[in-house]
Amino acid sequence: PRTIQQQRQLILEHVRYRYARTAERTQAYQVVLQAARISPKPQYLFRILLQHCAAERVILPSYTTVQETIIGMAITAEEERLIAILQVHLTPADCVALEDLFEQQDGRYRLTLLQRAPKDFSHGQLRQERGRGAALLPFYALATRVLPHLAISPEGMAYYASLVGYYTA
């Protein structure tokens, strides 16, 4: 083991790389944390981490460190940032309106009913679509009021929007 460690150290010195010590891991976390504001996708954050390590000539930390300590904590910190902003900018009436989306109506959640697309362009379906649009109008006003405070990039918005189709009510 000692010989292997010495050989590794010689190789690292030869290619001018270094191990990811605490300072390097902290710096990598800060880089990934900034990237999480652009897109919270774990794949994107991993790519940013790889680029950072290559640019700084640092060996990538262990899988557990990358997954839990760097990327996982950055995603959690970004979620906490967004939650804190929402707690400041959502009124109690906004919270009630959002919670009402998870009330069941005719055996389905109101949120599920709002997600349904019209079956065709018949008169009845278009009338339902108009009603659905009227139901969504307050949420549009809420989104246009709150989204600028969140400072989410278009890529981040697309990611969060994709989660709507992934998770059920």
C-alpha positions in Angstrom: 0.0 0.0 0.0 2.8 2.4 0.8 4.5 1.8 -2.6 1.2 2.3 -4.4 0.6 5.5 -2.5 4.0 6.8 -3.4 3.5 5.9 -7.1 0.2 7.7 -7.1 1.8 10.8 -5.6 4.5 10.7 -8.3 1.9 10.4 -11.1 -0.1 13.3 -9.6 3.0 15.5 -9.4 3.9 14.6 -12.9 0.5 15.6 -14.4 0.2 18.4 -11.9 -3.0 17.2 -10.3 -3.8 17.1 -6.6 -6.3 15.3 -4.3 -9.5 17.0 -3.4 -8.9 18.1 0.2 -11.4 20.1 2.3 -10.6 23.4 0.7 -11.0 22.0 -2.8 -14.3 20.2 -1.9 -15.6 23.5 -0.4 -14.7 25.4 -3.5 -16.3 22.7 -5.7 -19.5 22.9 -3.6 -19.6 26.7 -4.1 -19.2 26.3 -7.9 -22.0 23.7 -7.9 -24.2 25.8 -5.7 -24.0 28.7 -8.2 -24.7 26.3 -11.0 -27.8 25.0 -9.2 -29.4 28.4 -9.6 -29.1 27.9 -13.4 -30.4 24.4 -13.5 -30.9 22.0 -10.5 -30.6 18.9 -12.8 -28.1 16.5 -11.1 -26.6 15.6 -14.5 -25.9 19.3 -15.3 -24.4 19.8 -11.8 -22.2 16.8 -12.2 -20.9 18.1 -15.6 -20.1 21.4 -14.0 -18.3 19.6 -11.2 -16.3 17.6 -13.7 -15.3 20.8 -15.6 -14.3 22.5 -12.4 -12.1 19.7 -11.3 -10.5 19.4 -14.7 -9.8 23.2 -14.8 -8.4 23.2 -11.2 -6.5 20.0 -11.9 -8.1 18.3 -8.9 -9.0 14.6 -8.7 -12.7 14.1 -8.5 -13.8 13.2 -4.9 -15.3 9.9 -4.1 -18.8 9.0 -5.4 -20.4 9.5 -2.0 -18.8 12.9 -1.5 -19.9 14.0 -5.0 -23.4 12.7 -4.6 -24.2 13.6 -1.0 -21.8 16.4 0.0 -21.5 18.4 -3.1 -24.4 17.9 -5.5 -27.0 16.8 -3.0 -26.3 19.6 -0.6 -26.3 22.2 -3.4 -29.7 21.0 -4.6 -31.0 21.1 -1.0 -29.6 24.6 -0.5 -31.3 25.8 -3.7 -34.6 24.3 -2.6 -34.3 26.0 0.8 -33.5 29.3 -1.0 -36.6 29.0 -3.1 -38.8 28.0 -0.1 -37.5 31.0 1.9 -38.4 33.4 -1.0 -41.8 31.8 -1.4 -42.5 32.1 2.3 -41.9 35.8 2.1 -43.8 36.5 -1.2 -46.8 34.2 -0.9 -49.8 35.7 0.9 -52.0 33.4 3.1 -54.7 33.7 0.3 -52.1 32.4 -2.2 -51.3 29.5 0.0 -55.0 28.6 0.4 -55.5 28.8 -3.3 -52.5 26.5 -3.9 -53.7 24.0 -1.2 -57.2 24.0 -2.8 -55.6 22.4 -5.9 -55.1 19.3 -3.8 -58.7 19.0 -2.7 -60.6 16.2 -4.3 -63.5 17.1 -6.6 -65.5 14.3 -8.4 -62.9 11.7 -7.2 -60.0 13.6 -8.7 -57.7 16.4 -7.5 -58.5 19.8 -8.8 -54.8 20.0 -10.0 -55.4 16.9 -12.2 -58.5 18.4 -13.7 -56.6 21.5 -14.6 -53.8 19.5 -16.3 -56.2 17.7 -18.7 -56.0 18.8 -22.3 -59.2 19.0 -24.4 -60.1 15.8 -26.3 -61.0 17.7 -29.5 -62.1 21.1 -30.8 -65.8 20.6 -30.3 -68.0 23.3 -28.9 -68.3 21.6 -25.5 -64.6 20.9 -25.2 -63.8 24.5 -26.0 -66.3 25.7 -23.4 -64.5 23.5 -20.8 -61.2 24.8 -22.0 -62.4 28.4 -21.5 -63.5 27.5 -17.9 -60.1 25.8 -17.3 -58.4 29.0 -18.5 -60.5 31.1 -16.1 -59.6 28.8 -13.3 -55.9 29.2 -14.1 -56.0 33.0 -14.4 -55.4 33.6 -10.7 -52.4 31.3 -10.8 -51.0 33.1 -13.8 -51.2 36.4 -11.8 -49.5 34.7 -8.9 -46.7 33.3 -11.0 -46.0 36.6 -12.7 -45.8 38.3 -9.3 -43.6 35.7 -7.6 -41.4 34.2 -10.3 -39.2 37.3 -10.7 -38.3 37.1 -7.0 -37.2 33.5 -7.4 -34.5 34.4 -10.0 -34.8 31.0 -11.7 -33.3 30.7 -15.1 -35.4 29.5 -18.1 -33.6 26.2 -17.9 -34.5 25.9 -14.2 -38.1 26.7 -14.9 -38.2 24.1 -17.6 -36.8 21.5 -15.2 -39.3 22.4 -12.5 -42.1 22.3 -15.0 -41.0 18.8 -16.2 -41.4 17.6 -12.6 -45.2 18.4 -12.8 -45.6 15.7 -15.4 -43.4 13.3 -13.4 -45.0 13.5 -10.0 -48.7 12.8 -9.2 -50.8 15.1 -7.1 
